[in-house]
Amino acid sequence: MEQLFRPSPNSFKNTFCVFQEVLPIQIENLKLQYDSKSGSKYFYTKEGMFRWSNHWGRLANSKWRLEPMEPETDSKFKIGYAAWNEFYPDNADEELYYLEANYSKNTVNYQHKNNPNYNYKAILRTSFETTKKIKQIRNLLTLTSWAKYFEYDDLVDLRKEIIEQLIYTNKTLDEIKREL
């Protein structure tokens, strides 16, 4: 009889992880190992975890995000996969997070400093500071009312200039706006 791999339940507490969306065929031959009260289903392998769920983001004491497939699937329930080495420690006190802007998609996301793609240029912040900057950047990306106070030739360039300073410096949004 094949022995199932089962991690310690405490190994997920206070973690940050970015799951990659996968197709249902990926879990077809796997045995369901945990069915949460909230309706999420978990499938463990020696390499990592598959999670089938309709909710992602803040989960109890962890932050788990799903990167959707392109093109995005229509299903409300999504299956995400993450290798065990992609679960990073999380807490409210340390400066663990940096921001990444995707200007073609008009989005901003946070990443963990232990992410192998971190280039050590973006400023690291606490969870609270990161959340505040994300809100500011999302407003810059989606609203235009703030721009009426500036003289500019290209709104896209102005947005990018402000956002880059929010990501790569410790300046406040007000300081950046005053300098422009």
PyMOL commands that set and color helices and strands:
alter all, ss='L'
color gray80, all
select helices_A, chain A and resi 9-12+24-27+84-86+127-142+145-149+155-168+173-179
alter helices_A, ss='H'
color red, helices_A
select strands_A, chain A and resi 15-22+34-35+41-44+48-53+57-59+62-67+78-83+88-89+97-102+107-112
alter strands_A, ss='S'
color yellow, strands_A
deselect
rebuild
show_as cartoon
